[in-house]
Amino acid sequence: MAQRVPPHLYFVTSAVFHYLGPAFAVLLFARVSVLGVAWLRIASAALVFAAWRRPWRTLARLDSEGRRLLWVWGAVLAVMNACFYVAIDRLPLGTVAAIEFLPVIALAALGARTVRNAMALGLAVAGVYLLTDVQLVAEPVGIAFAFANAALFSAYIVLAHRASRHPAMSGIDGLGAAMLIAAVAITPIGGWQALPAFTDPVVLAAGVGVGVSSSVIPYVTDQFAMRRLARPTYALMVSLLPATATVIGVIVLAQVPSAAELAGVGLVIASIAAHREAGEGAPAMDPEAAAA
């Protein structure tokens, strides 16, 4: 059944839900604290993966090195989501999404030292400068958390790639186990802040919906898209994510960007589209490489 669906449709689904869920989470911030919503997102996603994939079976068959990898991956996932939610509470969604890609472009430039990647990095830096220059004075805390989220996003990609190459786990099973660990890791940070949601069934249902739309649907559909799209095609389509975040921010949150912010997002999109990874030209993405 999954093979009959065009891979581009999987990617579009992933791109929309990747930021649609956080946009609805912002609307929940009026009822539950930021870190409480982050906990609801991860905990509900972990429950879905637990029921669907039984991730403890993956943990049971791993060696000590594999378990350490999953523990670190899960911890990074927990802190990354917390930083992301604190950032989008203070900054436009499109700004945070654009900043998120700066370390990714930098890693690509370091991995494949070409003139094209140097130009891509220059475009990304210029775009992020425009975005942060607009917000730095008004929201320095938001900018700090946005860059922390970006750094953790890069770490997440590296760890997910390592997990995908481990012989004892597959992409979705590894992701399910990491999400379960992330739920444990984020509980001391945001679990107690989510308690008010348990007295309001509507808010609790909305929190679960955020988890499913943010951490289940996009991650799973991304796996299907990466399995069948050529790497250059996938890289080009990923460049649309900051634009997707900006559009969703306008529609759901009424976050209308300024001209400078639009220019910054545009430069980041151009940089993602232009960059190339080391060894690019392979017929397809690694089928089990995860994306955040």
VMD Tcl script that draws the C-alpha trace (Angstrom):
set ca {
  {0.00 0.00 0.00}
  {2.78 2.44 0.96}
  {4.49 1.83 -2.40}
  {1.40 2.97 -4.30}
  {1.46 6.45 -2.77}
  {3.72 8.90 -4.67}
  {6.78 9.75 -2.52}
  {6.26 13.47 -3.14}
  {2.87 13.18 -1.42}
  {4.57 11.66 1.62}
  {6.99 14.58 1.71}
  {4.23 17.18 1.39}
  {2.38 15.49 4.26}
  {5.53 15.52 6.37}
  {6.28 19.17 5.53}
  {2.79 20.35 6.44}
  {2.50 18.45 9.71}
  {6.09 19.20 10.73}
  {5.05 22.79 11.50}
  {1.25 22.53 11.67}
  {1.51 20.64 14.96}
  {3.79 23.26 16.58}
  {1.51 26.03 15.28}
  {-1.42 24.48 17.13}
  {0.86 23.99 20.14}
  {1.38 27.77 20.26}
  {-2.39 28.15 20.59}
  {-2.26 25.78 23.58}
  {0.29 27.94 25.40}
  {-2.58 30.05 26.75}
  {-3.93 27.00 28.62}
  {-0.79 25.01 29.44}
  {2.78 26.22 29.97}
  {5.28 25.91 27.15}
  {7.24 23.02 28.64}
  {3.99 21.31 29.61}
  {2.91 21.33 25.97}
  {6.35 19.99 24.97}
  {5.86 17.14 27.45}
  {2.39 16.38 26.06}
  {3.82 16.25 22.54}
  {6.59 13.79 23.38}
  {4.60 11.67 25.82}
  {1.66 11.21 23.47}
  {3.97 10.36 20.56}
  {5.81 7.87 22.78}
  {2.50 6.19 23.66}
  {1.59 5.88 19.97}
  {4.96 4.35 19.10}
  {4.75 2.06 22.15}
  {1.40 0.66 21.05}
  {2.44 0.41 17.41}
  {6.09 -0.67 17.42}
  {6.73 -2.13 20.92}
  {10.09 -0.27 21.15}
  {11.18 -2.10 24.30}
  {11.81 -5.13 22.09}
  {14.35 -3.07 20.16}
  {16.01 -2.00 23.41}
  {16.12 -5.60 24.65}
  {18.02 -6.94 21.64}
  {20.60 -4.14 21.49}
  {24.14 -4.35 22.79}
  {25.45 -1.75 25.27}
  {26.71 0.51 22.47}
  {23.30 0.50 20.77}
  {21.53 1.28 24.04}
  {23.88 4.19 24.74}
  {23.17 5.54 21.28}
  {19.42 5.41 21.87}
  {19.68 7.01 25.30}
  {21.68 9.92 23.91}
  {19.34 10.21 20.91}
  {16.29 10.27 23.17}
  {17.84 12.86 25.52}
  {18.71 15.10 22.58}
  {15.19 14.70 21.23}
  {13.71 15.76 24.59}
  {15.87 18.86 25.08}
  {15.57 19.82 21.40}
  {11.78 19.85 21.59}
  {11.85 21.86 24.82}
  {14.13 24.47 23.24}
  {12.01 24.56 20.08}
  {8.82 25.25 22.02}
  {10.42 27.97 24.14}
  {11.69 29.55 20.90}
  {8.35 29.49 19.06}
  {6.68 30.96 22.14}
  {8.81 34.08 21.59}
  {9.59 34.15 17.86}
  {7.66 33.67 14.60}
  {7.50 30.04 13.51}
  {9.16 30.81 10.15}
  {12.12 32.49 11.86}
  {12.76 29.50 14.14}
  {12.42 27.10 11.20}
  {14.97 29.06 9.14}
  {17.49 29.25 12.00}
  {17.03 25.49 12.49}
  {18.73 24.79 9.15}
  {21.90 26.86 9.66}
  {23.94 24.09 11.37}
  {22.71 21.59 8.75}
  {24.09 23.76 5.96}
  {27.33 24.24 7.92}
  {27.74 20.48 8.38}
  {27.18 19.95 4.67}
  {29.75 22.62 3.82}
  {32.30 20.96 6.11}
  {31.52 17.51 4.72}
  {31.88 18.55 1.08}
  {34.21 21.54 0.72}
  {33.06 22.96 -2.59}
  {32.49 26.46 -3.91}
  {28.78 25.65 -4.19}
  {28.53 24.71 -0.53}
  {30.51 27.78 0.51}
  {28.03 29.93 -1.40}
  {25.14 28.05 0.21}
  {26.59 28.66 3.67}
  {27.02 32.35 2.84}
  {23.38 32.60 1.78}
  {22.26 30.83 4.97}
  {24.33 33.10 7.20}
  {22.99 36.19 5.43}
  {19.42 34.95 5.74}
  {19.76 34.09 9.42}
  {21.43 37.48 10.03}
  {18.41 39.24 8.58}
  {16.06 37.16 10.71}
  {18.00 37.54 13.95}
  {18.76 41.21 13.41}
  {15.01 41.82 13.32}
  {14.38 39.90 16.56}
  {17.62 40.11 18.58}
  {16.82 43.29 20.51}
  {13.20 42.37 21.25}
  {13.65 38.65 21.97}
  {17.24 37.70 22.86}
  {16.01 34.71 24.91}
  {13.98 33.45 21.97}
  {16.99 33.79 19.66}
  {19.20 31.89 22.13}
  {16.74 29.01 22.36}
  {16.28 28.99 18.57}
  {20.03 28.53 18.08}
  {20.14 25.89 20.83}
  {17.34 24.04 19.03}
  {19.28 24.34 15.75}
  {22.42 22.84 17.29}
  {20.43 20.00 18.84}
  {18.65 19.44 15.51}
  {22.02 18.77 13.90}
  {22.99 16.41 16.72}
  {19.64 14.66 16.28}
  {20.30 14.09 12.57}
  {23.76 12.66 13.26}
  {22.45 10.33 15.97}
  {19.47 9.26 13.87}
  {21.79 8.44 10.98}
  {24.01 6.33 13.26}
  {20.96 4.53 14.62}
  {19.74 3.83 11.09}
  {23.03 2.06 10.33}
  {22.88 -0.10 13.45}
  {22.15 -3.70 12.40}
  {19.76 -4.38 15.30}
  {17.29 -1.56 14.72}
  {15.30 -0.08 11.86}
  {14.49 3.58 11.40}
  {10.95 3.61 12.78}
  {11.68 1.10 15.56}
  {14.75 3.08 16.62}
  {12.73 6.28 16.51}
  {10.02 4.69 18.67}
  {12.59 3.62 21.27}
  {14.22 7.07 21.23}
  {10.82 8.72 21.69}
  {10.12 6.51 24.70}
  {13.45 7.55 26.22}
  {12.71 11.18 25.36}
  {9.44 10.95 27.31}
  {11.38 9.79 30.36}
  {14.01 12.51 29.90}
  {11.57 15.40 29.52}
  {9.33 14.41 32.45}
  {11.45 16.13 35.13}
  {11.54 19.26 32.92}
  {7.94 19.57 31.81}
  {5.86 16.75 33.25}
  {4.61 18.68 36.26}
  {3.78 21.67 34.03}
  {1.42 19.47 32.01}
  {-0.72 18.57 35.06}
  {-3.40 21.24 34.35}
  {-4.18 19.49 31.06}
  {-5.35 16.38 32.92}
  {-8.22 18.34 34.46}
  {-9.48 19.53 31.06}
  {-10.34 16.76 28.56}
  {-10.40 19.19 25.63}
  {-6.92 20.53 26.38}
  {-5.60 17.00 26.95}
  {-7.04 15.82 23.62}
  {-5.51 18.86 21.92}
  {-2.12 18.04 23.47}
  {-2.33 14.46 22.20}
  {-3.29 15.81 18.78}
  {-0.20 18.02 18.79}
  {1.97 15.00 19.60}
  {0.51 12.87 16.82}
  {0.66 15.67 14.23}
  {4.15 16.85 15.26}
  {6.08 13.72 16.15}
  {4.30 10.74 14.58}
  {2.83 11.69 11.20}
  {5.76 13.78 9.90}
  {8.49 11.41 11.12}
  {6.83 8.30 9.68}
  {5.90 9.88 6.33}
  {9.42 11.29 6.09}
  {10.78 7.75 6.35}
  {8.59 6.68 3.42}
  {9.60 9.74 1.37}
  {13.33 9.29 1.96}
  {13.13 5.63 1.02}
  {11.97 6.44 -2.53}
  {13.18 9.95 -3.41}
  {16.57 10.59 -4.97}
  {18.87 12.51 -2.64}
  {19.06 15.71 -4.77}
  {15.27 15.72 -5.13}
  {14.79 15.29 -1.40}
  {17.35 18.03 -0.60}
  {15.57 20.42 -2.96}
  {12.19 19.68 -1.38}
  {13.57 20.16 2.13}
  {14.41 23.74 1.13}
  {10.69 24.46 1.16}
  {10.31 23.77 4.90}
  {11.05 27.32 6.13}
  {8.55 28.62 3.59}
  {6.01 26.06 4.81}
  {6.57 27.21 8.38}
  {6.14 30.85 7.35}
  {2.87 30.14 5.53}
  {1.50 28.11 8.43}
  {2.54 30.89 10.81}
  {0.53 33.37 8.75}
  {-2.56 31.17 8.43}
  {-2.77 29.65 11.91}
  {-1.03 32.24 14.09}
  {-1.45 35.45 12.08}
  {2.34 35.94 12.19}
  {2.73 38.21 9.14}
  {6.45 38.53 8.34}
  {8.14 41.81 7.55}
  {10.02 42.40 4.29}
  {13.34 41.72 6.03}
  {12.04 38.47 7.50}
  {10.74 37.35 4.11}
  {14.14 38.14 2.58}
  {15.87 36.16 5.34}
  {13.63 33.12 4.86}
  {14.18 33.38 1.09}
  {17.97 33.35 1.49}
  {17.80 30.31 3.78}
  {15.59 28.49 1.28}
  {18.06 29.29 -1.50}
  {20.96 28.01 0.62}
  {19.23 24.70 1.39}
  {18.37 24.21 -2.27}
  {21.95 24.99 -3.34}
  {23.94 22.89 -0.87}
  {25.15 19.37 -1.62}
  {26.24 16.69 0.80}
  {29.47 14.75 0.56}
  {29.07 11.90 -1.88}
  {25.84 13.28 -3.28}
  {24.74 11.73 -6.50}
  {23.73 8.41 -4.97}
  {20.45 7.18 -6.39}
  {18.45 7.55 -3.19}
  {18.49 8.68 0.37}
  {19.45 6.16 3.02}
  {16.03 4.60 3.66}
  {16.40 4.63 7.41}
  {17.92 8.09 7.95}
  {15.60 10.05 10.20}
  {14.75 13.74 10.03}
  {13.58 16.00 12.82}
}
mol new
graphics top color blue
foreach p $ca { graphics top sphere $p radius 0.5 }
foreach p [lrange $ca 0 end-1] q [lrange $ca 1 end] { graphics top cylinder $p $q radius 0.2 }
display resetview
